[in-house]
């Protein structure tokens, strides 16, 4: 039995399952491509920007600006482009940039969630409809006679939609957990990098404040 035959025997519920499968596969491939780009050399780039910030803020800003095609670059460039700003504003800029980038990384999450919820229900609906169709032609007097021989085949075909729905939901769930793990890793990188950059900025701010402070005269 090939895929086309299995699909035809699954009933009407196979069509919405097919649509969900196409949307899910498209989302999975797009997210895999996205994360393969994001995770490539990200830690090294963050370390380069932090090292530059410790001795030259202009160099750090330029490095972050050149890396704005990466989430970590946009995240660090947002506060670095501010000039002589208060440390609290610097921190707020870091938090706002992190929220924006992490929110963008959740793209496609709703599609996977919908598939996880709807695919098993559609499969179950297809099975119920198949059972109704298989049992509707049976009369009490036909039980045990050759007239009921095709019922078992009808029931097995009705279960195809349930199995298909479960397979689609399991695949969507597996990749959703994988992408959530990537997102958690990104949140940790943003938190660690942002804390180090904020600490460096506060130290520089205090140093400049001490340098520019006028001499005190004692009477």
C-alpha positions as CSV (number, residue, x, y, z in Angstrom):
1,X,0.0,0.0,0.0
2,X,1.6,3.3,-1.1
3,X,1.1,6.8,0.4
4,X,-1.6,7.7,-2.1
5,X,-3.7,4.7,-1.2
6,X,-3.3,5.3,2.5
7,X,-4.3,8.9,2.0
8,X,-7.4,8.0,0.1
9,X,-8.5,5.4,2.7
10,X,-8.0,7.9,5.5
11,X,-11.1,9.8,4.6
12,X,-12.0,13.4,4.5
13,X,-10.0,14.3,7.6
14,X,-6.8,13.6,5.7
15,X,-7.2,16.8,3.7
16,X,-7.0,19.2,6.7
17,X,-4.2,17.0,8.0
18,X,-2.4,17.4,4.8
19,X,-2.7,21.2,5.0
20,X,-1.4,21.2,8.6
21,X,1.5,19.0,7.5
22,X,2.5,21.4,4.8
23,X,2.4,24.4,7.1
24,X,4.3,22.5,9.8
25,X,7.0,21.3,7.5
26,X,7.4,24.7,6.0
27,X,7.7,26.2,9.5
28,X,10.2,23.6,10.6
29,X,12.5,24.0,7.6
30,X,12.3,27.9,8.0
31,X,13.2,27.7,11.7
32,X,16.0,25.2,11.1
33,X,17.5,27.5,8.5
34,X,17.1,30.5,10.9
35,X,18.7,28.8,13.9
36,X,21.6,27.4,11.8
37,X,22.5,31.0,10.9
38,X,21.9,32.4,14.4
39,X,24.0,29.8,16.3
40,X,27.0,30.0,13.9
41,X,29.8,32.0,15.6
42,X,27.4,33.9,17.9
43,X,29.4,33.4,21.1
44,X,32.6,34.4,19.4
45,X,31.0,37.6,18.1
46,X,29.6,38.5,21.5
47,X,33.1,38.0,23.1
48,X,34.7,40.3,20.4
49,X,32.2,43.1,21.1
50,X,32.6,42.8,24.9
51,X,36.4,42.8,24.6
52,X,36.3,45.9,22.4
53,X,33.9,47.6,24.9
54,X,36.4,47.2,27.7
55,X,38.9,49.6,26.0
56,X,37.1,51.3,23.1
57,X,33.4,52.0,23.0
58,X,33.6,53.3,19.4
59,X,35.2,50.0,18.2
60,X,32.5,48.0,20.0
61,X,29.8,50.1,18.5
62,X,31.2,49.5,15.0
63,X,31.5,45.8,15.5
64,X,27.9,45.6,16.7
65,X,26.7,47.7,13.8
66,X,28.5,45.5,11.3
67,X,26.8,42.4,12.9
68,X,23.3,43.8,12.7
69,X,22.3,40.9,10.5
70,X,22.6,38.7,13.6
71,X,20.3,39.0,16.6
72,X,23.2,39.3,19.0
73,X,24.6,42.2,17.0
74,X,21.3,44.1,16.9
75,X,20.8,43.4,20.7
76,X,24.2,44.9,21.6
77,X,24.1,47.7,19.0
78,X,20.8,49.1,20.5
79,X,22.4,50.4,23.7
80,X,25.9,51.0,22.3
81,X,24.6,53.6,19.8
82,X,23.4,55.7,22.7
83,X,25.9,58.5,23.5
84,X,26.7,59.5,27.1
85,X,23.4,58.1,28.3
86,X,22.5,57.4,31.9
87,X,23.3,53.8,33.0
88,X,19.6,53.2,33.8
89,X,18.6,54.2,30.3
90,X,21.4,51.9,29.0
91,X,19.9,49.0,31.0
92,X,16.4,49.7,29.7
93,X,17.7,49.8,26.1
94,X,19.3,46.4,26.7
95,X,16.1,44.9,28.1
96,X,14.0,46.3,25.3
97,X,16.3,45.0,22.6
98,X,16.4,41.6,24.3
99,X,12.6,41.4,24.4
100,X,12.3,42.4,20.8
101,X,14.8,39.9,19.5
102,X,13.5,37.0,21.6
103,X,9.9,37.8,20.5
104,X,11.0,37.7,16.9
105,X,12.7,34.3,17.5
106,X,9.3,32.8,18.5
107,X,8.0,33.2,15.0
108,X,6.3,30.0,13.8
109,X,5.6,28.9,17.4
110,X,1.8,29.4,17.0
111,X,1.7,27.2,13.9
112,X,3.4,24.3,15.7
113,X,1.2,24.8,18.7
114,X,-1.9,24.7,16.5
115,X,-0.7,21.5,14.8
116,X,0.0,19.8,18.1
117,X,-3.5,20.6,19.3
118,X,-5.5,20.1,16.1
119,X,-3.8,17.1,14.4
120,X,-4.9,14.5,16.9
121,X,-8.4,15.9,17.0
122,X,-8.7,15.8,13.2
123,X,-7.4,12.3,13.2
124,X,-10.0,11.3,15.8
125,X,-12.7,13.0,13.9
126,X,-11.7,11.1,10.8
127,X,-11.8,7.8,12.7
128,X,-15.3,8.5,14.1
129,X,-16.6,9.4,10.7
130,X,-15.1,6.2,9.3
131,X,-16.6,4.1,12.0
132,X,-20.0,5.7,11.4
133,X,-19.7,4.9,7.7
134,X,-18.5,1.3,8.3
135,X,-21.2,0.5,10.9
136,X,-24.1,2.3,9.4
137,X,-24.8,-0.5,6.9
138,X,-24.9,-3.2,9.5
139,X,-28.1,-4.6,10.9
140,X,-28.5,-6.7,14.0
141,X,-29.5,-9.7,11.9
142,X,-26.3,-9.4,9.9
143,X,-23.9,-9.9,12.8
144,X,-21.9,-13.1,12.3
145,X,-22.8,-13.4,8.7
146,X,-20.6,-12.8,5.6
147,X,-22.3,-9.4,5.2
148,X,-20.2,-8.1,8.1
149,X,-16.8,-9.2,6.6
150,X,-16.1,-5.8,5.2
151,X,-16.6,-4.1,8.6
152,X,-13.2,-5.0,9.9
153,X,-11.5,-3.5,6.8
154,X,-13.6,-0.4,7.2
155,X,-12.6,0.0,10.8
156,X,-8.9,-0.5,10.0
157,X,-9.1,2.2,7.3
158,X,-10.9,4.5,9.7
159,X,-8.0,4.3,12.2
160,X,-5.6,5.6,9.5
161,X,-6.6,9.2,10.1
162,X,-5.9,8.8,13.9
163,X,-2.5,7.4,13.2
164,X,-1.7,10.1,10.7
165,X,-2.9,12.8,13.1
166,X,-0.7,11.5,15.9
167,X,2.4,11.3,13.6
168,X,1.9,14.9,12.5
169,X,1.4,16.1,16.1
170,X,4.5,14.1,17.4
171,X,6.7,15.6,14.7
172,X,5.5,19.1,15.5
173,X,6.0,18.6,19.2
174,X,9.5,17.3,18.8
175,X,10.6,20.3,16.8
176,X,8.7,22.7,19.1
177,X,10.7,21.5,22.0
178,X,13.9,21.8,20.0
179,X,13.2,25.4,19.1
180,X,12.3,26.2,22.7
181,X,15.6,24.8,23.8
182,X,17.4,27.1,21.3
183,X,15.3,30.1,22.5
184,X,16.2,29.4,26.1
185,X,19.9,29.2,25.1
186,X,19.5,32.6,23.4
187,X,17.9,34.1,26.5
188,X,20.8,32.9,28.6
189,X,23.4,34.3,26.1
190,X,21.5,37.7,26.0
191,X,21.3,37.8,29.8
192,X,25.0,37.0,30.3
193,X,26.3,39.3,27.5
194,X,23.9,42.1,28.5
195,X,25.0,41.9,32.2
196,X,28.7,42.1,31.3
197,X,28.1,45.0,28.9
198,X,26.1,46.9,31.5
199,X,28.7,46.3,34.1
200,X,31.4,47.6,31.8
201,X,29.4,50.6,30.9
202,X,28.7,51.5,34.6
203,X,32.4,51.2,35.4
204,X,33.2,53.5,32.5
205,X,30.4,55.9,33.6
206,X,31.7,56.0,37.2
207,X,35.3,56.5,36.0
208,X,34.4,59.4,33.8
209,X,32.3,60.9,36.5
210,X,35.3,60.7,38.9
211,X,37.6,62.2,36.3
212,X,35.3,65.1,35.5
213,X,34.5,65.8,39.2
214,X,35.8,69.3,40.2
215,X,38.4,69.4,43.0
216,X,37.0,69.9,46.5
217,X,38.3,72.8,48.5
218,X,38.6,72.4,52.3
219,X,38.4,75.3,54.6
